[in-house]
Amino acid sequence: MLAHLEQATVWVTPGVVSRIDLTARPGTERAVHGPSASLVHLGAPHGPLIHTLHARDPRMGETVYEADETEMREVIERLGPSPAGSN
């Protein structure tokens, strides 16, 4: 994803092991195998030049995990930050 944050150009690279499946059912988060990396050339004449490289992986597209809304809430409650004021 490429965006601008005030004067800074921001690029979010794909994951080095997996990536989020944007075609998953609504209310579901699904990650699939798909190792990738980005090469960013900052000296390009019209701004950064970005290449996304996809590794060859025989498991490409296989599910790493899939969680519905209830499961994601449980993970966030267990691993996320504590509510303000609680210790």
PDB file of N, CA, C and O in Angstrom, chain B, residues numbered from 101:
ATOM      1  N   MET B 101       0.842  -1.159   0.000  1.00  0.00           N
ATOM      2  CA  MET B 101       0.000   0.000   0.000  1.00  0.00           C
ATOM      3  C   MET B 101       0.892   1.227   0.000  1.00  0.00           C
ATOM      4  O   MET B 101       1.828   1.323   0.793  1.00  0.00           O
ATOM      5  N   LEU B 102       0.605   2.146  -0.873  1.00  0.00           N
ATOM      6  CA  LEU B 102       1.331   3.397  -0.954  1.00  0.00           C
ATOM      7  C   LEU B 102       0.408   4.531  -0.541  1.00  0.00           C
ATOM      8  O   LEU B 102      -0.733   4.607  -0.995  1.00  0.00           O
ATOM      9  N   ALA B 103       0.903   5.411   0.319  1.00  0.00           N
ATOM     10  CA  ALA B 103       0.102   6.552   0.768  1.00  0.00           C
ATOM     11  C   ALA B 103       1.041   7.686   1.139  1.00  0.00           C
ATOM     12  O   ALA B 103       2.261   7.527   1.128  1.00  0.00           O
ATOM     13  N   HIS B 104       0.466   8.819   1.465  1.00  0.00           N
ATOM     14  CA  HIS B 104       1.245   9.962   1.936  1.00  0.00           C
ATOM     15  C   HIS B 104       0.771  10.343   3.329  1.00  0.00           C
ATOM     16  O   HIS B 104      -0.428  10.409   3.600  1.00  0.00           O
ATOM     17  N   LEU B 105       1.722  10.589   4.194  1.00  0.00           N
ATOM     18  CA  LEU B 105       1.453  11.044   5.549  1.00  0.00           C
ATOM     19  C   LEU B 105       2.144  12.392   5.667  1.00  0.00           C
ATOM     20  O   LEU B 105       3.347  12.473   5.913  1.00  0.00           O
ATOM     21  N   GLU B 106       1.357  13.452   5.485  1.00  0.00           N
ATOM     22  CA  GLU B 106       1.883  14.805   5.355  1.00  0.00           C
ATOM     23  C   GLU B 106       2.894  14.810   4.208  1.00  0.00           C
ATOM     24  O   GLU B 106       2.506  14.538   3.072  1.00  0.00           O
ATOM     25  N   GLN B 107       4.155  15.103   4.452  1.00  0.00           N
ATOM     26  CA  GLN B 107       5.155  15.177   3.376  1.00  0.00           C
ATOM     27  C   GLN B 107       5.853  13.839   3.110  1.00  0.00           C
ATOM     28  O   GLN B 107       6.632  13.727   2.163  1.00  0.00           O
ATOM     29  N   ALA B 108       5.582  12.833   3.932  1.00  0.00           N
ATOM     30  CA  ALA B 108       6.280  11.549   3.805  1.00  0.00           C
ATOM     31  C   ALA B 108       5.481  10.568   2.951  1.00  0.00           C
ATOM     32  O   ALA B 108       4.263  10.449   3.087  1.00  0.00           O
ATOM     33  N   THR B 109       6.188   9.875   2.075  1.00  0.00           N
ATOM     34  CA  THR B 109       5.586   8.778   1.338  1.00  0.00           C
ATOM     35  C   THR B 109       5.713   7.526   2.190  1.00  0.00           C
ATOM     36  O   THR B 109       6.790   7.234   2.710  1.00  0.00           O
ATOM     37  N   VAL B 110       4.619   6.786   2.335  1.00  0.00           N
ATOM     38  CA  VAL B 110       4.590   5.597   3.188  1.00  0.00           C
ATOM     39  C   VAL B 110       4.272   4.391   2.320  1.00  0.00           C
ATOM     40  O   VAL B 110       3.327   4.419   1.531  1.00  0.00           O
ATOM     41  N   TRP B 111       5.061   3.330   2.465  1.00  0.00           N
ATOM     42  CA  TRP B 111       4.844   2.085   1.737  1.00  0.00           C
ATOM     43  C   TRP B 111       4.761   0.958   2.746  1.00  0.00           C
ATOM     44  O   TRP B 111       5.656   0.809   3.578  1.00  0.00           O
ATOM     45  N   VAL B 112       3.699   0.156   2.689  1.00  0.00           N
ATOM     46  CA  VAL B 112       3.558  -1.011   3.556  1.00  0.00           C
ATOM     47  C   VAL B 112       3.829  -2.225   2.688  1.00  0.00           C
ATOM     48  O   VAL B 112       3.089  -2.507   1.746  1.00  0.00           O
ATOM     49  N   THR B 113       4.881  -2.931   3.009  1.00  0.00           N
ATOM     50  CA  THR B 113       5.295  -4.075   2.201  1.00  0.00           C
ATOM     51  C   THR B 113       4.499  -5.325   2.558  1.00  0.00           C
ATOM     52  O   THR B 113       4.004  -5.441   3.679  1.00  0.00           O
ATOM     53  N   PRO B 114       4.371  -6.251   1.630  1.00  0.00           N
ATOM     54  CA  PRO B 114       3.745  -7.529   1.972  1.00  0.00           C
ATOM     55  C   PRO B 114       4.572  -8.248   3.041  1.00  0.00           C
ATOM     56  O   PRO B 114       5.749  -7.942   3.232  1.00  0.00           O
ATOM     57  N   GLY B 115       3.959  -9.190   3.725  1.00  0.00           N
ATOM     58  CA  GLY B 115       4.653  -9.947   4.766  1.00  0.00           C
ATOM     59  C   GLY B 115       5.744 -10.838   4.204  1.00  0.00           C
ATOM     60  O   GLY B 115       5.668 -11.276   3.056  1.00  0.00           O
ATOM     61  N   VAL B 116       6.756 -11.105   5.009  1.00  0.00           N
ATOM     62  CA  VAL B 116       7.858 -11.950   4.561  1.00  0.00           C
ATOM     63  C   VAL B 116       7.515 -13.437   4.643  1.00  0.00           C
ATOM     64  O   VAL B 116       8.240 -14.263   4.088  1.00  0.00           O
ATOM     65  N   VAL B 117       6.424 -13.793   5.325  1.00  0.00           N
ATOM     66  CA  VAL B 117       6.005 -15.187   5.427  1.00  0.00           C
ATOM     67  C   VAL B 117       4.597 -15.376   4.870  1.00  0.00           C
ATOM     68  O   VAL B 117       4.332 -16.336   4.147  1.00  0.00           O
ATOM     69  N   SER B 118       3.704 -14.463   5.209  1.00  0.00           N
ATOM     70  CA  SER B 118       2.311 -14.609   4.794  1.00  0.00           C
ATOM     71  C   SER B 118       1.716 -13.246   4.497  1.00  0.00           C
ATOM     72  O   SER B 118       2.333 -12.211   4.746  1.00  0.00           O
ATOM     73  N   ARG B 119       0.516 -13.267   3.965  1.00  0.00           N
ATOM     74  CA  ARG B 119      -0.184 -12.011   3.706  1.00  0.00           C
ATOM     75  C   ARG B 119      -1.666 -12.208   3.995  1.00  0.00           C
ATOM     76  O   ARG B 119      -2.166 -13.333   3.996  1.00  0.00           O
ATOM     77  N   ILE B 120      -2.361 -11.103   4.239  1.00  0.00           N
ATOM     78  CA  ILE B 120      -3.794 -11.150   4.520  1.00  0.00           C
ATOM     79  C   ILE B 120      -4.548 -11.340   3.213  1.00  0.00           C
ATOM     80  O   ILE B 120      -4.265 -10.668   2.221  1.00  0.00           O
ATOM     81  N   ASP B 121      -5.496 -12.246   3.217  1.00  0.00           N
ATOM     82  CA  ASP B 121      -6.338 -12.523   2.053  1.00  0.00           C
ATOM     83  C   ASP B 121      -7.482 -11.507   2.043  1.00  0.00           C
ATOM     84  O   ASP B 121      -8.400 -11.588   2.859  1.00  0.00           O
ATOM     85  N   LEU B 122      -7.420 -10.563   1.125  1.00  0.00           N
ATOM     86  CA  LEU B 122      -8.441  -9.514   1.056  1.00  0.00           C
ATOM     87  C   LEU B 122      -9.754 -10.015   0.469  1.00  0.00           C
ATOM     88  O   LEU B 122     -10.735  -9.272   0.439  1.00  0.00           O
ATOM     89  N   THR B 123      -9.791 -11.259   0.004  1.00  0.00           N
ATOM     90  CA  THR B 123     -11.025 -11.824  -0.541  1.00  0.00           C
ATOM     91  C   THR B 123     -11.738 -12.730   0.461  1.00  0.00           C
ATOM     92  O   THR B 123     -12.709 -13.399   0.109  1.00  0.00           O
ATOM     93  N   ALA B 124     -11.259 -12.755   1.716  1.00  0.00           N
ATOM     94  CA  ALA B 124     -11.907 -13.587   2.747  1.00  0.00           C
ATOM     95  C   ALA B 124     -13.346 -13.107   2.983  1.00  0.00           C
ATOM     96  O   ALA B 124     -13.687 -11.954   2.720  1.00  0.00           O
ATOM     97  N   ARG B 125     -14.168 -14.017   3.480  1.00  0.00           N
ATOM     98  CA  ARG B 125     -15.568 -13.660   3.787  1.00  0.00           C
ATOM     99  C   ARG B 125     -15.628 -12.463   4.718  1.00  0.00           C
ATOM    100  O   ARG B 125     -14.767 -12.318   5.586  1.00  0.00           O
ATOM    101  N   PRO B 126     -16.628 -11.599   4.558  1.00  0.00           N
ATOM    102  CA  PRO B 126     -16.779 -10.476   5.487  1.00  0.00           C
ATOM    103  C   PRO B 126     -16.857 -10.976   6.930  1.00  0.00           C
ATOM    104  O   PRO B 126     -17.505 -11.986   7.205  1.00  0.00           O
ATOM    105  N   GLY B 127     -16.199 -10.271   7.845  1.00  0.00           N
ATOM    106  CA  GLY B 127     -16.185 -10.672   9.247  1.00  0.00           C
ATOM    107  C   GLY B 127     -15.126 -11.714   9.560  1.00  0.00           C
ATOM    108  O   GLY B 127     -15.054 -12.210  10.684  1.00  0.00           O
ATOM    109  N   THR B 128     -14.304 -12.049   8.573  1.00  0.00           N
ATOM    110  CA  THR B 128     -13.277 -13.071   8.737  1.00  0.00           C
ATOM    111  C   THR B 128     -11.916 -12.490   8.379  1.00  0.00           C
ATOM    112  O   THR B 128     -11.794 -11.729   7.419  1.00  0.00           O
ATOM    113  N   GLU B 129     -10.899 -12.845   9.146  1.00  0.00           N
ATOM    114  CA  GLU B 129      -9.524 -12.520   8.771  1.00  0.00           C
ATOM    115  C   GLU B 129      -8.833 -13.824   8.407  1.00  0.00           C
ATOM    116  O   GLU B 129      -8.848 -14.788   9.173  1.00  0.00           O
ATOM    117  N   ARG B 130      -8.234 -13.837   7.235  1.00  0.00           N
ATOM    118  CA  ARG B 130      -7.560 -15.039   6.747  1.00  0.00           C
ATOM    119  C   ARG B 130      -6.184 -14.650   6.231  1.00  0.00           C
ATOM    120  O   ARG B 130      -6.042 -13.693   5.470  1.00  0.00           O
ATOM    121  N   ALA B 131      -5.175 -15.399   6.651  1.00  0.00           N
ATOM    122  CA  ALA B 131      -3.817 -15.198   6.146  1.00  0.00           C
ATOM    123  C   ALA B 131      -3.439 -16.413   5.312  1.00  0.00           C
ATOM    124  O   ALA B 131      -3.806 -17.541   5.642  1.00  0.00           O
ATOM    125  N   VAL B 132      -2.707 -16.178   4.235  1.00  0.00           N
ATOM    126  CA  VAL B 132      -2.258 -17.249   3.355  1.00  0.00           C
ATOM    127  C   VAL B 132      -0.742 -17.171   3.193  1.00  0.00           C
ATOM    128  O   VAL B 132      -0.140 -16.108   3.345  1.00  0.00           O
ATOM    129  N   HIS B 133      -0.136 -18.325   2.880  1.00  0.00           N
ATOM    130  CA  HIS B 133       1.296 -18.333   2.567  1.00  0.00           C
ATOM    131  C   HIS B 133       1.493 -17.488   1.320  1.00  0.00           C
ATOM    132  O   HIS B 133       0.702 -17.561   0.379  1.00  0.00           O
ATOM    133  N   GLY B 134       2.529 -16.702   1.317  1.00  0.00           N
ATOM    134  CA  GLY B 134       2.833 -15.847   0.183  1.00  0.00           C
ATOM    135  C   GLY B 134       3.971 -14.907   0.523  1.00  0.00           C
ATOM    136  O   GLY B 134       3.770 -13.696   0.614  1.00  0.00           O
ATOM    137  N   PRO B 135       5.185 -15.460   0.715  1.00  0.00           N
ATOM    138  CA  PRO B 135       6.302 -14.621   1.101  1.00  0.00           C
ATOM    139  C   PRO B 135       6.636 -13.599   0.019  1.00  0.00           C
ATOM    140  O   PRO B 135       6.693 -13.919  -1.169  1.00  0.00           O
ATOM    141  N   SER B 136       6.854 -12.368   0.457  1.00  0.00           N
ATOM    142  CA  SER B 136       7.181 -11.282  -0.454  1.00  0.00           C
ATOM    143  C   SER B 136       8.124 -10.312   0.244  1.00  0.00           C
ATOM    144  O   SER B 136       8.344 -10.386   1.453  1.00  0.00           O
ATOM    145  N   ALA B 137       8.662  -9.420  -0.536  1.00  0.00           N
ATOM    146  CA  ALA B 137       9.504  -8.344  -0.009  1.00  0.00           C
ATOM    147  C   ALA B 137       9.417  -7.184  -0.985  1.00  0.00           C
ATOM    148  O   ALA B 137       8.951  -7.338  -2.114  1.00  0.00           O
ATOM    149  N   SER B 138       9.870  -6.029  -0.539  1.00  0.00           N
ATOM    150  CA  SER B 138       9.864  -4.852  -1.400  1.00  0.00           C
ATOM    151  C   SER B 138      11.268  -4.285  -1.509  1.00  0.00           C
ATOM    152  O   SER B 138      12.042  -4.304  -0.552  1.00  0.00           O
ATOM    153  N   LEU B 139      11.578  -3.782  -2.694  1.00  0.00           N
ATOM    154  CA  LEU B 139      12.813  -3.059  -2.950  1.00  0.00           C
ATOM    155  C   LEU B 139      12.397  -1.635  -3.270  1.00  0.00           C
ATOM    156  O   LEU B 139      11.662  -1.409  -4.232  1.00  0.00           O
ATOM    157  N   VAL B 140      12.852  -0.676  -2.483  1.00  0.00           N
ATOM    158  CA  VAL B 140      12.470   0.726  -2.652  1.00  0.00           C
ATOM    159  C   VAL B 140      13.698   1.519  -3.069  1.00  0.00           C
ATOM    160  O   VAL B 140      14.692   1.574  -2.344  1.00  0.00           O
ATOM    161  N   HIS B 141      13.620   2.138  -4.253  1.00  0.00           N
ATOM    162  CA  HIS B 141      14.702   2.977  -4.768  1.00  0.00           C
ATOM    163  C   HIS B 141      14.309   4.434  -4.532  1.00  0.00           C
ATOM    164  O   HIS B 141      13.423   4.964  -5.203  1.00  0.00           O
ATOM    165  N   LEU B 142      14.971   5.068  -3.580  1.00  0.00           N
ATOM    166  CA  LEU B 142      14.605   6.429  -3.185  1.00  0.00           C
ATOM    167  C   LEU B 142      15.140   7.492  -4.136  1.00  0.00           C
ATOM    168  O   LEU B 142      14.668   8.629  -4.103  1.00  0.00           O
ATOM    169  N   GLY B 143      16.110   7.156  -4.983  1.00  0.00           N
ATOM    170  CA  GLY B 143      16.722   8.149  -5.863  1.00  0.00           C
ATOM    171  C   GLY B 143      16.058   8.272  -7.223  1.00  0.00           C
ATOM    172  O   GLY B 143      16.630   8.889  -8.122  1.00  0.00           O
ATOM    173  N   ALA B 144      14.874   7.708  -7.406  1.00  0.00           N
ATOM    174  CA  ALA B 144      14.183   7.789  -8.694  1.00  0.00           C
ATOM    175  C   ALA B 144      13.805   9.243  -8.982  1.00  0.00           C
ATOM    176  O   ALA B 144      13.484   9.985  -8.054  1.00  0.00           O
ATOM    177  N   PRO B 145      13.836   9.665 -10.256  1.00  0.00           N
ATOM    178  CA  PRO B 145      13.599  11.075 -10.570  1.00  0.00           C
ATOM    179  C   PRO B 145      12.206  11.602 -10.218  1.00  0.00           C
ATOM    180  O   PRO B 145      12.063  12.798  -9.963  1.00  0.00           O
ATOM    181  N   HIS B 146      11.198  10.770 -10.194  1.00  0.00           N
ATOM    182  CA  HIS B 146       9.829  11.232  -9.920  1.00  0.00           C
ATOM    183  C   HIS B 146       9.273  10.645  -8.625  1.00  0.00           C
ATOM    184  O   HIS B 146       8.066  10.434  -8.507  1.00  0.00           O
ATOM    185  N   GLY B 147      10.128  10.387  -7.673  1.00  0.00           N
ATOM    186  CA  GLY B 147       9.697   9.826  -6.403  1.00  0.00           C
ATOM    187  C   GLY B 147      10.213   8.425  -6.239  1.00  0.00           C
ATOM    188  O   GLY B 147      10.942   7.936  -7.103  1.00  0.00           O
ATOM    189  N   PRO B 148       9.864   7.767  -5.170  1.00  0.00           N
ATOM    190  CA  PRO B 148      10.376   6.417  -4.957  1.00  0.00           C
ATOM    191  C   PRO B 148       9.876   5.447  -6.026  1.00  0.00           C
ATOM    192  O   PRO B 148       8.735   5.530  -6.481  1.00  0.00           O
ATOM    193  N   LEU B 149      10.751   4.537  -6.410  1.00  0.00           N
ATOM    194  CA  LEU B 149      10.411   3.459  -7.335  1.00  0.00           C
ATOM    195  C   LEU B 149      10.354   2.185  -6.498  1.00  0.00           C
ATOM    196  O   LEU B 149      11.337   1.826  -5.849  1.00  0.00           O
ATOM    197  N   ILE B 150       9.219   1.503  -6.508  1.00  0.00           N
ATOM    198  CA  ILE B 150       9.005   0.363  -5.609  1.00  0.00           C
ATOM    199  C   ILE B 150       8.771  -0.903  -6.418  1.00  0.00           C
ATOM    200  O   ILE B 150       7.929  -0.936  -7.315  1.00  0.00           O
ATOM    201  N   HIS B 151       9.526  -1.942  -6.092  1.00  0.00           N
ATOM    202  CA  HIS B 151       9.356  -3.255  -6.703  1.00  0.00           C
ATOM    203  C   HIS B 151       8.910  -4.222  -5.614  1.00  0.00           C
ATOM    204  O   HIS B 151       9.505  -4.249  -4.536  1.00  0.00           O
ATOM    205  N   THR B 152       7.880  -5.011  -5.872  1.00  0.00           N
ATOM    206  CA  THR B 152       7.471  -6.055  -4.941  1.00  0.00           C
ATOM    207  C   THR B 152       7.915  -7.387  -5.527  1.00  0.00           C
ATOM    208  O   THR B 152       7.601  -7.713  -6.672  1.00  0.00           O
ATOM    209  N   LEU B 153       8.641  -8.141  -4.734  1.00  0.00           N
ATOM    210  CA  LEU B 153       9.188  -9.424  -5.164  1.00  0.00           C
ATOM    211  C   LEU B 153       8.471 -10.541  -4.429  1.00  0.00           C
ATOM    212  O   LEU B 153       8.348 -10.503  -3.205  1.00  0.00           O
ATOM    213  N   HIS B 154       8.001 -11.532  -5.163  1.00  0.00           N
ATOM    214  CA  HIS B 154       7.296 -12.669  -4.571  1.00  0.00           C
ATOM    215  C   HIS B 154       8.186 -13.906  -4.665  1.00  0.00           C
ATOM    216  O   HIS B 154       8.629 -14.290  -5.747  1.00  0.00           O
ATOM    217  N   ALA B 155       8.436 -14.518  -3.514  1.00  0.00           N
ATOM    218  CA  ALA B 155       9.261 -15.720  -3.478  1.00  0.00           C
ATOM    219  C   ALA B 155       8.476 -16.910  -4.011  1.00  0.00           C
ATOM    220  O   ALA B 155       7.248 -16.948  -3.927  1.00  0.00           O
ATOM    221  N   ARG B 156       9.188 -17.864  -4.551  1.00  0.00           N
ATOM    222  CA  ARG B 156       8.552 -19.109  -4.961  1.00  0.00           C
ATOM    223  C   ARG B 156       8.331 -19.949  -3.717  1.00  0.00           C
ATOM    224  O   ARG B 156       9.257 -20.193  -2.943  1.00  0.00           O
ATOM    225  N   ASP B 157       7.115 -20.382  -3.538  1.00  0.00           N
ATOM    226  CA  ASP B 157       6.764 -21.163  -2.353  1.00  0.00           C
ATOM    227  C   ASP B 157       5.730 -22.190  -2.772  1.00  0.00           C
ATOM    228  O   ASP B 157       4.659 -21.815  -3.251  1.00  0.00           O
ATOM    229  N   PRO B 158       6.017 -23.483  -2.606  1.00  0.00           N
ATOM    230  CA  PRO B 158       5.038 -24.501  -3.015  1.00  0.00           C
ATOM    231  C   PRO B 158       3.734 -24.421  -2.221  1.00  0.00           C
ATOM    232  O   PRO B 158       2.725 -24.998  -2.628  1.00  0.00           O
ATOM    233  N   ARG B 159       3.749 -23.707  -1.083  1.00  0.00           N
ATOM    234  CA  ARG B 159       2.532 -23.572  -0.274  1.00  0.00           C
ATOM    235  C   ARG B 159       1.779 -22.277  -0.580  1.00  0.00           C
ATOM    236  O   ARG B 159       0.825 -21.945   0.124  1.00  0.00           O
ATOM    237  N   MET B 160       2.182 -21.548  -1.604  1.00  0.00           N
ATOM    238  CA  MET B 160       1.574 -20.264  -1.953  1.00  0.00           C
ATOM    239  C   MET B 160       0.049 -20.376  -1.975  1.00  0.00           C
ATOM    240  O   MET B 160      -0.507 -21.236  -2.658  1.00  0.00           O
ATOM    241  N   GLY B 161      -0.613 -19.509  -1.231  1.00  0.00           N
ATOM    242  CA  GLY B 161      -2.067 -19.469  -1.211  1.00  0.00           C
ATOM    243  C   GLY B 161      -2.720 -20.373  -0.175  1.00  0.00           C
ATOM    244  O   GLY B 161      -3.919 -20.250   0.076  1.00  0.00           O
ATOM    245  N   GLU B 162      -1.952 -21.283   0.436  1.00  0.00           N
ATOM    246  CA  GLU B 162      -2.524 -22.149   1.475  1.00  0.00           C
ATOM    247  C   GLU B 162      -2.811 -21.318   2.727  1.00  0.00           C
ATOM    248  O   GLU B 162      -2.085 -20.371   3.031  1.00  0.00           O
ATOM    249  N   THR B 163      -3.864 -21.675   3.442  1.00  0.00           N
ATOM    250  CA  THR B 163      -4.266 -20.940   4.636  1.00  0.00           C
ATOM    251  C   THR B 163      -3.248 -21.118   5.757  1.00  0.00           C
ATOM    252  O   THR B 163      -2.849 -22.237   6.079  1.00  0.00           O
ATOM    253  N   VAL B 164      -2.833 -19.992   6.348  1.00  0.00           N
ATOM    254  CA  VAL B 164      -1.987 -19.997   7.550  1.00  0.00           C
ATOM    255  C   VAL B 164      -2.904 -20.004   8.767  1.00  0.00           C
ATOM    256  O   VAL B 164      -2.721 -20.797   9.691  1.00  0.00           O
ATOM    257  N   TYR B 165      -3.902 -19.103   8.758  1.00  0.00           N
ATOM    258  CA  TYR B 165      -4.930 -19.092   9.782  1.00  0.00           C
ATOM    259  C   TYR B 165      -6.167 -18.422   9.217  1.00  0.00           C
ATOM    260  O   TYR B 165      -6.098 -17.656   8.256  1.00  0.00           O
ATOM    261  N   GLU B 166      -7.303 -18.727   9.835  1.00  0.00           N
ATOM    262  CA  GLU B 166      -8.566 -18.089   9.489  1.00  0.00           C
ATOM    263  C   GLU B 166      -9.357 -17.934  10.778  1.00  0.00           C
ATOM    264  O   GLU B 166      -9.538 -18.900  11.519  1.00  0.00           O
ATOM    265  N   ALA B 167      -9.826 -16.729  11.048  1.00  0.00           N
ATOM    266  CA  ALA B 167     -10.531 -16.467  12.294  1.00  0.00           C
ATOM    267  C   ALA B 167     -11.737 -15.577  12.030  1.00  0.00           C
ATOM    268  O   ALA B 167     -11.661 -14.610  11.272  1.00  0.00           O
ATOM    269  N   ASP B 168     -12.853 -15.922  12.668  1.00  0.00           N
ATOM    270  CA  ASP B 168     -14.041 -15.077  12.540  1.00  0.00           C
ATOM    271  C   ASP B 168     -13.967 -13.954  13.567  1.00  0.00           C
ATOM    272  O   ASP B 168     -13.001 -13.863  14.325  1.00  0.00           O
ATOM    273  N   GLU B 169     -14.981 -13.104  13.591  1.00  0.00           N
ATOM    274  CA  GLU B 169     -14.971 -11.935  14.465  1.00  0.00           C
ATOM    275  C   GLU B 169     -14.851 -12.312  15.940  1.00  0.00           C
ATOM    276  O   GLU B 169     -14.124 -11.659  16.688  1.00  0.00           O
ATOM    277  N   THR B 170     -15.560 -13.362  16.362  1.00  0.00           N
ATOM    278  CA  THR B 170     -15.506 -13.784  17.765  1.00  0.00           C
ATOM    279  C   THR B 170     -14.095 -14.228  18.136  1.00  0.00           C
ATOM    280  O   THR B 170     -13.576 -13.849  19.186  1.00  0.00           O
ATOM    281  N   GLU B 171     -13.479 -15.028  17.276  1.00  0.00           N
ATOM    282  CA  GLU B 171     -12.112 -15.500  17.544  1.00  0.00           C
ATOM    283  C   GLU B 171     -11.126 -14.337  17.587  1.00  0.00           C
ATOM    284  O   GLU B 171     -10.233 -14.320  18.436  1.00  0.00           O
ATOM    285  N   MET B 172     -11.271 -13.367  16.690  1.00  0.00           N
ATOM    286  CA  MET B 172     -10.364 -12.215  16.673  1.00  0.00           C
ATOM    287  C   MET B 172     -10.528 -11.376  17.938  1.00  0.00           C
ATOM    288  O   MET B 172      -9.542 -10.888  18.490  1.00  0.00           O
ATOM    289  N   ARG B 173     -11.762 -11.207  18.400  1.00  0.00           N
ATOM    290  CA  ARG B 173     -11.985 -10.450  19.646  1.00  0.00           C
ATOM    291  C   ARG B 173     -11.301 -11.152  20.813  1.00  0.00           C
ATOM    292  O   ARG B 173     -10.698 -10.490  21.657  1.00  0.00           O
ATOM    293  N   GLU B 174     -11.384 -12.489  20.876  1.00  0.00           N
ATOM    294  CA  GLU B 174     -10.741 -13.243  21.951  1.00  0.00           C
ATOM    295  C   GLU B 174      -9.227 -13.069  21.917  1.00  0.00           C
ATOM    296  O   GLU B 174      -8.600 -12.915  22.965  1.00  0.00           O
ATOM    297  N   VAL B 175      -8.640 -13.091  20.734  1.00  0.00           N
ATOM    298  CA  VAL B 175      -7.190 -12.907  20.597  1.00  0.00           C
ATOM    299  C   VAL B 175      -6.801 -11.502  21.046  1.00  0.00           C
ATOM    300  O   VAL B 175      -5.825 -11.332  21.777  1.00  0.00           O
ATOM    301  N   ILE B 176      -7.557 -10.497  20.613  1.00  0.00           N
ATOM    302  CA  ILE B 176      -7.257  -9.116  20.988  1.00  0.00           C
ATOM    303  C   ILE B 176      -7.377  -8.928  22.490  1.00  0.00           C
ATOM    304  O   ILE B 176      -6.534  -8.268  23.098  1.00  0.00           O
ATOM    305  N   GLU B 177      -8.406  -9.496  23.096  1.00  0.00           N
ATOM    306  CA  GLU B 177      -8.570  -9.383  24.549  1.00  0.00           C
ATOM    307  C   GLU B 177      -7.426 -10.065  25.291  1.00  0.00           C
ATOM    308  O   GLU B 177      -6.956  -9.563  26.312  1.00  0.00           O
ATOM    309  N   ARG B 178      -6.981 -11.203  24.781  1.00  0.00           N
ATOM    310  CA  ARG B 178      -5.920 -11.962  25.439  1.00  0.00           C
ATOM    311  C   ARG B 178      -4.545 -11.320  25.231  1.00  0.00           C
ATOM    312  O   ARG B 178      -3.742 -11.279  26.163  1.00  0.00           O
ATOM    313  N   LEU B 179      -4.263 -10.825  24.036  1.00  0.00           N
ATOM    314  CA  LEU B 179      -2.920 -10.351  23.715  1.00  0.00           C
ATOM    315  C   LEU B 179      -2.798  -8.838  23.583  1.00  0.00           C
ATOM    316  O   LEU B 179      -1.691  -8.300  23.585  1.00  0.00           O
ATOM    317  N   GLY B 180      -3.924  -8.156  23.470  1.00  0.00           N
ATOM    318  CA  GLY B 180      -3.896  -6.702  23.255  1.00  0.00           C
ATOM    319  C   GLY B 180      -3.603  -5.960  24.544  1.00  0.00           C
ATOM    320  O   GLY B 180      -3.452  -6.558  25.609  1.00  0.00           O
ATOM    321  N   PRO B 181      -3.526  -4.633  24.422  1.00  0.00           N
ATOM    322  CA  PRO B 181      -3.253  -3.822  25.614  1.00  0.00           C
ATOM    323  C   PRO B 181      -4.381  -3.895  26.620  1.00  0.00           C
ATOM    324  O   PRO B 181      -5.533  -4.134  26.259  1.00  0.00           O
ATOM    325  N   SER B 182      -4.043  -3.688  27.886  1.00  0.00           N
ATOM    326  CA  SER B 182      -5.046  -3.672  28.952  1.00  0.00           C
ATOM    327  C   SER B 182      -5.878  -2.403  28.818  1.00  0.00           C
ATOM    328  O   SER B 182      -5.356  -1.368  28.402  1.00  0.00           O
ATOM    329  N   PRO B 183      -7.164  -2.463  29.164  1.00  0.00           N
ATOM    330  CA  PRO B 183      -7.983  -1.243  29.142  1.00  0.00           C
ATOM    331  C   PRO B 183      -7.373  -0.186  30.057  1.00  0.00           C
ATOM    332  O   PRO B 183      -6.746  -0.523  31.060  1.00  0.00           O
ATOM    333  N   ALA B 184      -7.553   1.089  29.719  1.00  0.00           N
ATOM    334  CA  ALA B 184      -7.006   2.194  30.512  1.00  0.00           C
ATOM    335  C   ALA B 184      -7.478   2.095  31.965  1.00  0.00           C
ATOM    336  O   ALA B 184      -8.660   1.872  32.228  1.00  0.00           O
ATOM    337  N   GLY B 185      -6.555   2.260  32.890  1.00  0.00           N
ATOM    338  CA  GLY B 185      -6.884   2.275  34.300  1.00  0.00           C
ATOM    339  C   GLY B 185      -6.871   0.921  34.972  1.00  0.00           C
ATOM    340  O   GLY B 185      -6.989   0.853  36.195  1.00  0.00           O
ATOM    341  N   SER B 186      -6.729  -0.179  34.212  1.00  0.00           N
ATOM    342  CA  SER B 186      -6.700  -1.503  34.862  1.00  0.00           C
ATOM    343  C   SER B 186      -5.273  -2.002  34.933  1.00  0.00           C
ATOM    344  O   SER B 186      -4.465  -1.715  34.050  1.00  0.00           O
ATOM    345  N   ASN B 187      -4.963  -2.740  35.971  1.00  0.00           N
ATOM    346  CA  ASN B 187      -3.613  -3.289  36.137  1.00  0.00           C
ATOM    347  C   ASN B 187      -3.656  -4.778  36.261  1.00  0.00           C
ATOM    348  O   ASN B 187      -2.613  -5.415  36.407  1.00  0.00           O
TER     349      ASN B 187
END
